[in-house]
């Protein structure tokens, strides 16, 4: 399978003014992977680590970051986007300051996770998968956190709350409101 050669212009971000320091950090990381001139399999093998590092740097993976990675790994941007869209971990939209995730595993679901989501959506005036207009909260879901005895479970920025009731949601949110 042939790949198109990248030009010098293609290695630059689509919006160079966005944050050159962040793009330079990512470029250095990719260069340290030593894939320049490597075969296609080697370049593909470092795609996921490059995407993880990019998400650490930018907090999400907008199109210009995906294009930058594709150019620097000499891959087609559709291949990069295919990986980004396949894995749930990768985000293509900016997240809020705090991420609230509701466990939707079987135990959490049957013990009322949907009611917790409904309560949070009402209080924050946003929907699951979206970010509040003030940029403070992003609502998301998890498949299972492995804490079934604590169901239903809510995680905020990695902190786990167990046996949560809809009545507790306002107080939990208040801990994170600016």
C-alpha positions as a printed Julia matrix, in Angstrom:
178×3 Matrix{Float64}:
   0.0    0.0    0.0
   1.52   3.31  -1.04
   1.35   6.38   1.14
   1.51   9.96   0.05
   4.7   11.78   1.02
   4.24  14.67   3.37
   5.42  18.09   2.39
   7.06  20.53   4.77
   3.87  22.59   4.77
   1.79  19.55   5.71
   3.78  19.09   8.94
   2.57  22.45  10.25
  -0.75  22.64  12.1
  -3.78  23.82  10.19
  -3.86  26.78  12.57
  -0.23  27.54  13.53
  -1.29  30.41  15.79
  -3.39  28.02  17.91
  -0.59  27.12  20.31
   2.84  26.64  18.78
   4.41  25.48  22.07
   1.95  22.61  22.37
   2.5   21.58  18.76
   6.26  21.69  19.31
   5.92  19.45  22.37
   3.93  16.97  20.29
   6.42  17.17  17.41
   9.29  16.43  19.8
   7.4   13.44  21.23
   6.77  12.04  17.74
  10.39  12.65  16.72
  11.57  10.77  19.83
   9.59   7.75  18.62
  12.16   7.57  15.8
   9.73   6.66  13.02
  11.09   9.03  10.36
  11.7    6.91   7.3
  10.24   3.83   8.99
   7.93   1.44   7.18
   4.16   1.78   7.33
   3.73  -0.87  10.05
   6.2    0.93  12.35
   4.48   4.28  11.81
   1.07   2.74  12.5
   2.43   1.08  15.65
   3.15   4.47  17.25
  -0.13   6.11  16.27
  -2.0    5.31  19.48
   0.86   6.45  21.77
   1.06   9.67  19.72
  -2.7   10.2   20.08
  -2.54   9.6   23.83
   0.27  12.13  24.19
  -1.59  14.64  22.02
  -4.69  14.31  24.16
  -2.58  14.85  27.3
  -1.19  18.03  25.73
  -4.36  19.48  24.17
  -7.01  17.74  26.35
  -8.84  16.67  23.17
  -8.03  15.89  19.51
  -9.4   18.54  17.15
  -8.94  18.21  13.39
  -5.76  20.32  13.26
  -4.09  18.07  15.83
  -5.15  14.96  13.91
  -3.77  16.49  10.7
  -0.5   17.33  12.46
  -0.1   13.76  13.71
  -0.93  12.33  10.28
   1.63  14.57   8.61
   4.33  13.8   11.16
   3.77  10.04  10.96
   3.33  10.13   7.18
  -0.14   8.6    7.46
  -3.35   9.65   5.79
  -5.52  11.83   8.04
  -8.48   9.46   7.5
  -6.45   6.68   9.13
  -5.76   8.88  12.16
  -9.4    9.95  12.35
 -10.51   6.33  12.05
  -8.53   5.4   15.15
  -9.71   8.5   17.05
 -13.37   7.81  16.26
 -13.09   4.08  17.02
 -11.75   4.35  20.58
 -14.07   5.8   23.21
 -11.1    7.21  25.16
 -10.22   9.8   22.52
 -12.19  13.05  22.61
 -12.79  15.28  19.57
 -14.58  18.01  21.53
 -13.18  20.18  24.27
 -14.16  18.88  27.7
 -15.34  20.95  30.6
 -13.19  21.82  33.58
 -14.73  18.83  35.39
 -15.81  15.53  33.85
 -18.78  13.79  35.42
 -19.15  10.17  34.36
 -22.07   7.93  35.23
 -21.5    4.19  35.37
 -23.96   2.39  33.11
 -22.87  -1.14  33.97
 -25.68  -3.55  34.78
 -25.61  -3.1   38.57
 -25.48   0.71  38.34
 -28.14   0.84  35.67
 -30.65  -1.32  37.56
 -29.97   0.64  40.76
 -30.91   3.98  39.24
 -28.1    5.44  37.1
 -30.65   6.84  34.63
 -32.27   8.87  37.42
 -28.87  10.29  38.39
 -28.23  11.34  34.81
 -31.68  12.91  34.54
 -31.08  14.9   37.74
 -27.63  16.14  36.64
 -28.91  17.06  33.16
 -31.69  19.1   34.73
 -29.43  20.91  37.16
 -26.69  21.62  34.63
 -29.03  22.24  31.69
 -27.05  19.99  29.38
 -27.25  16.44  28.04
 -25.08  13.36  28.4
 -22.1   13.68  26.06
 -22.19  17.48  26.13
 -20.46  20.29  28.0
 -22.23  23.04  29.92
 -22.32  26.46  28.28
 -20.0   27.87  30.96
 -17.41  25.14  30.24
 -17.46  23.86  33.81
 -18.85  20.34  33.35
 -18.9   17.61  30.74
 -21.37  14.77  31.26
 -20.31  11.32  30.15
 -20.88   7.65  30.81
 -18.75   4.65  31.67
 -19.49   1.04  30.88
 -18.42  -0.32  34.27
 -16.04   0.91  36.96
 -15.84  -2.42  38.77
 -17.48  -1.1   41.94
 -20.77  -2.95  41.62
 -21.25  -3.2   45.39
 -21.34   0.63  45.45
 -23.91   0.96  42.66
 -24.95   3.37  41.36
 -21.56   5.01  40.91
 -20.62   8.48  39.67
 -17.05   9.58  38.98
 -15.99  13.21  38.86
 -12.45  13.86  37.68
 -11.6   10.29  38.68
 -13.05  10.54  42.22
 -15.64   7.83  42.81
 -18.94   8.4   44.61
 -20.9    5.27  45.53
 -24.51   4.51  46.39
 -25.48   7.89  44.96
 -29.09   9.0   45.01
 -30.65  11.75  42.86
 -31.05  13.83  46.04
 -27.25  13.79  46.56
 -26.41  15.13  43.09
 -26.79  18.86  43.97
 -24.38  18.57  46.93
 -21.85  16.56  44.9
 -21.94  19.13  42.07
 -21.56  21.97  44.57
 -18.15  20.57  45.54
 -16.92  21.37  42.01
 -18.73  24.57  41.15
 -16.51  27.64  40.83
